[in-house]
């Protein structure tokens, strides 16, 4: 299953990567998008099972970030 992490902070990306590695969950493939636009494009073009979403992205903040993403997840 693909897990899409929409996260602009490289340190947080590394933390997620370490967490997934430490959990030893080979069934999950972690992929990244560094902004909401790229995340939405990835969601529209790939079979994504789980999204980890940073609600404080440069181009969108808070609940608006979630609402924009949700439009493309249905």
C-alpha positions as CSV (number, residue, x, y, z in Angstrom):
1,X,0.0,0.0,0.0
2,X,1.3,3.5,-0.9
3,X,1.4,6.1,1.8
4,X,1.7,9.6,0.6
5,X,3.3,12.1,2.9
6,X,2.7,15.7,1.9
7,X,5.4,17.5,3.9
8,X,7.6,20.4,3.1
9,X,10.1,20.0,6.0
10,X,13.0,17.7,5.1
11,X,13.6,16.9,8.8
12,X,10.0,15.7,9.2
13,X,10.3,13.7,6.0
14,X,13.3,11.9,7.5
15,X,11.5,11.3,10.8
16,X,8.6,9.7,9.0
17,X,11.0,7.6,7.0
18,X,12.7,6.4,10.1
19,X,9.4,5.7,11.8
20,X,8.3,3.5,9.0
21,X,11.6,1.7,8.8
22,X,11.6,1.1,12.6
23,X,8.1,-0.3,12.5
24,X,9.3,-2.9,9.9
25,X,6.2,-2.6,7.8
26,X,7.3,-3.8,4.3
27,X,3.7,-3.7,3.0
28,X,3.8,0.1,3.0
29,X,5.6,2.2,0.5
30,X,6.2,5.8,1.7
31,X,6.3,8.4,-1.0
32,X,6.6,12.2,-0.6
33,X,5.3,15.4,-2.1
34,X,6.8,18.6,-0.8
35,X,3.7,20.8,-1.4
36,X,0.0,20.5,-1.8
37,X,0.0,20.9,-5.6
38,X,2.3,18.0,-6.1
39,X,0.5,16.0,-3.5
40,X,-2.8,16.5,-5.3
41,X,-1.2,15.6,-8.6
42,X,0.2,12.4,-7.1
43,X,-3.1,11.5,-5.5
44,X,-4.9,12.0,-8.9
45,X,-2.4,9.8,-10.7
46,X,-1.5,7.0,-8.2
47,X,-3.3,4.5,-6.1
48,X,-2.8,5.9,-2.6
49,X,-4.1,4.1,0.4
50,X,-3.1,6.6,3.2
51,X,-2.2,10.3,3.2
52,X,-0.2,11.9,5.9
53,X,-0.8,15.7,5.6
54,X,1.1,18.6,7.0
55,X,-1.5,21.3,7.7
56,X,1.1,24.1,7.7
57,X,2.3,24.1,4.1
58,X,3.6,27.3,2.4
59,X,0.7,27.4,-0.1
60,X,-2.1,26.4,2.3
61,X,-2.8,26.4,6.0
62,X,-5.1,24.5,8.4
63,X,-8.5,23.0,7.5
64,X,-8.3,24.6,4.0
65,X,-5.4,22.3,3.2
66,X,-7.4,19.2,4.2
67,X,-10.5,20.4,2.3
68,X,-8.5,21.0,-0.9
69,X,-7.0,17.5,-0.6
70,X,-10.3,15.8,0.2
71,X,-11.8,17.1,-3.1
72,X,-9.3,15.0,-5.0
73,X,-9.5,11.9,-2.7
74,X,-13.1,11.0,-3.6
